[in-house]
């Protein structure tokens, strides 16, 4: 019995969508799947088209990922964030209260 070499198969749109739906950025998904820039652009375009048409992940709100929405919120000052608290010498903990943009 010899060692068999595994041939890496090309990434699918479903794998790309799974990464994106769990919050992975499009650049990170490209790196993790080993996609060329053109492939990544096509998969991102398909991913966004599915989300806009309502065929994306039903657990996540479609409008929250909408570029125009994010742009509008940033023009109004940005999103609120959780506070941070130091823990020990080098640690950081995320906690309440929410911090509103100024």
C-alpha positions in Angstrom: 0.0 0.0 0.0 1.5 3.3 -1.1 0.7 6.8 -0.1 -2.0 8.3 -2.3 -1.9 11.9 -3.2 -5.1 13.9 -3.0 -5.9 16.2 -5.8 -7.4 19.4 -4.5 -10.8 19.9 -6.2 -11.9 23.4 -7.1 -14.0 25.3 -4.5 -17.7 25.5 -5.1 -20.1 28.4 -4.8 -21.7 26.7 -1.9 -18.4 26.6 0.0 -17.9 30.2 -0.7 -21.5 31.1 0.4 -21.0 29.1 3.6 -18.0 31.1 4.6 -19.6 34.4 3.7 -22.8 33.6 5.6 -20.8 32.9 8.8 -19.3 36.3 8.6 -16.0 35.7 6.8 -14.9 38.6 4.7 -14.8 38.1 0.9 -11.0 38.5 1.0 -10.6 35.9 3.7 -12.9 33.5 1.9 -10.8 33.9 -1.3 -7.7 33.0 0.7 -9.2 30.1 2.5 -10.5 28.5 -0.7 -7.4 29.4 -2.7 -9.4 31.3 -5.4 -7.9 33.5 -8.1 -9.1 37.1 -8.0 -11.5 36.5 -11.0 -13.0 33.4 -9.4 -13.6 35.3 -6.1 -15.2 38.2 -7.9 -17.7 35.9 -9.7 -18.5 34.0 -6.5 -19.0 37.2 -4.6 -21.3 38.5 -7.3 -23.3 35.3 -7.2 -23.5 35.4 -3.4 -24.8 39.0 -3.3 -27.3 38.3 -6.1 -28.7 35.4 -4.1 -28.9 37.5 -0.9 -30.7 40.3 -2.7 -33.2 37.9 -4.4 -34.0 36.4 -1.0 -32.3 33.0 -1.8 -29.5 33.6 0.7 -29.3 32.5 4.3 -32.8 33.0 5.8 -31.3 33.3 9.3 -29.5 36.5 8.6 -31.3 39.8 7.7 -30.8 40.8 4.1 -30.8 44.5 4.7 -28.1 44.3 7.4 -25.6 43.3 4.7 -26.7 45.8 2.2 -23.9 48.2 1.1 -26.2 51.2 0.8 -27.5 50.6 4.3 -24.0 50.4 5.8 -23.0 53.6 3.8 -26.0 55.5 5.2 -25.3 54.4 8.7 -21.7 55.5 8.4 -22.7 58.9 7.1 -24.8 59.3 10.2 -21.9 58.5 12.6 -21.6 54.8 12.5 -22.8 51.7 14.4 -22.9 51.4 18.2 -20.3 49.1 19.7 -19.8 47.1 22.9 -17.4 48.5 25.5 -14.0 47.0 26.2 -12.5 46.4 29.6 -9.0 45.4 30.4 -8.5 42.0 32.1 -5.1 41.4 33.6 -2.0 42.7 32.1 -2.6 42.0 28.4 -6.2 40.9 28.2 -9.3 42.6 26.9 -13.0 41.7 27.6 -16.0 42.9 25.6 -18.8 44.0 27.8 -21.9 46.2 28.2 -22.8 49.1 28.0 -23.1 49.9 24.3 -21.0 52.8 23.1 -22.7 55.1 20.6 -20.8 56.9 17.9 -20.1 60.5 18.4 
